[in-house]
Amino acid sequence: YTRSKVRKALPAEFSYIIQELLHESSVEPNKHAYINVIISTIISTKRSDDFIIAMCNLIQRLTIDSLHIVGDIYDRGPGAHIIMDTLCDYHNFDIQWGNHDILWMGAASGNDACIANVIRMSMRYANLATLEDGYGINLLPLATFAMDTYADDPCTIFAPKMNFADGNYNEKTLRLITQMHKAITVIQFKLEAEIIDRRPEFGMQNRKLLEKIDFEKGVFVYEGKEYPLRDTNFPTIDPADPYRLSDEERELIDKIHASFMNSEKLKKHMRCLFTYGGMYLICNSNLLYHASMPLNEDGSFKRVRIGKKEYWGKKLLCKTDQLIRTAYFDEDGTEEKSFALDYVWYMWCGPNAPSFDKDKMATFERYFLAEKETHKEVKNPYYDMLENEEVLDRILREFGLEPEGAHIINGHVPVKSKDGESPLKCGGKLLVIDGGFSRAYQKETGIAGYTLIYNSYGLILAAHDPFESTEAAIEKESDIHSESRMVKWVPERKCVGDTDIGRELKEKIKDLEKLLNAYYSGAIAEKFTR
């Protein structure tokens, strides 16, 4: 780095000291003594711990010049709010929104179906810390409603996945979380049906599933076949009008809605997501987006109708980006805001949403039906074409990139490394770097996520071993272990001039040269200030 960039990165309280130490020289005895006095003074004034921490943070900052996050910060681990606190103060980063991030953005925008989904997943993984401690969401109304409604119901299938819980809960607390989980799940299905009826153009009528329940028999009827339900106690569902919220449910949602809208910390983090995030990013011939690019069976771009127009490829990602922002920032009461709010939910689970892109999200089936075939979610053809170079080249050109030397970088679908699956597709032209960074996915993937490192030597992929605990790291003197492999090695090291920033600097240099020549030729008269 230039000395200027290093100076700007120095922690303010130790800036002068670090600048002196940077120029330590053992050749000059007097200078060496001066350095020793600085260090001994740091120790004698009991600032050594603070100094070491400041140096570690500085090293981390200079090691990572720019951090790219390919989506899905929220929903699995217990500390999403802690991650967002760290990111919002980070020196240089960007986020390519994942469907879980978009879900939270929809909740923060006021979409009740998104709010219900957010709470349901927090209950499913016994992860209340982000909602309660992080954002101050008042869950007492839900707890009271759930205890009253399901007092005698074991709610067995709604027991949280304790392998991933953020704390040790006693039996009474787990019982309450289980009841709350069932209560918000039923409410979610009703709220989603309201959007589906309101927006028939979404083509999701087949996801209204409560009407397919035979409440007397306790079975789910689909395409003429009956499936036994794993839970048949539905005290809040009227078989004659299954999607109507009871008065208590409507009051409950209104209270939770107000809690989400009034959370200052949530507003801060959402602003951060909007400021530093987007649906895609192009950086140094790398195209980054979270999930997929909707395609037809032949590999051509799928045309997705939004409103009265069709969008595909880059235009589709730009349009959905704009709608997500409209849902949050536009004035209440406008038709544009209303549609955008509904579309944010579609981005979470819609069949043509580039952040999801499967035929369905089988939430109901996974809870209530034991038959595995009903759980299957059919992916867009994109996911079958990750080894098709012609298709990948077409996508790269759509975004203005020359395929030679360019890459597509995805997240979204965890790579099952333990089964031998490789994150590198099509000879390294596409990289899927979701390796289960969250503990909830580590049994499925066998690792604890990937980090893709881009520097002057090329691309390096680091696969992380699971982090056991802070105590183990201290006792065994080990941290998250990473196994790195070179993805692409360049014969000549890249210089700043080869990067996007370098190209910008070259353009500025040309402009300055033109300005200088204009002064020399007299085309522009130099102004003198007195």
Buried (B, 14 or more C-beta within 10 A) or exposed (E): EEEEEBEEBBBEEBBEBBEEBEEBEEEEEEBEEEBEEEBEEBEEEEBEEBBEEBBEEBEEBBEBBEBBBBBBBBBBBBBBBBBBBEBBEBEEBBBBBBBBBBBBBBBBBBBBBBBBBBBBBBBBBBBBBBBBBBBBBBBEBBBEBBBEBBEEBBBEBBBBEEEBBBEEBEEEEBBBBBBBBBBBBBBBBBBBBBBBEEBEEBBBEEBBBBEBBEBEEBBBEBEEEEBEBEBBBBEBBEEEEBBBBBEBBBEBBEBBBEBBBEBEBBBBBBBBBBEBBBBBBBBBBBBBBBBBBBBEEEBEBBBBEBEEEEBBBBBBBBBBBEBBBBBBEBEEEEEEBBBBBBBBBBBBBBBBBBBBBBBBBBBBBEBBBEEEEBEEBEBBBBBEBBEBBEBBBBBBEBBEBEBEEBBBBBBBBBBBBEEEEEBBBBEBBBBBBBBBBBBBBBEBBBBBBBBBBBEEBBBBBBBBBBBEEEEEEEEEEEEBEBEEEEBBEEEEEBEEEBBEBBEEEEEEEEEEEEEEEEEEEEEEEEEEEE
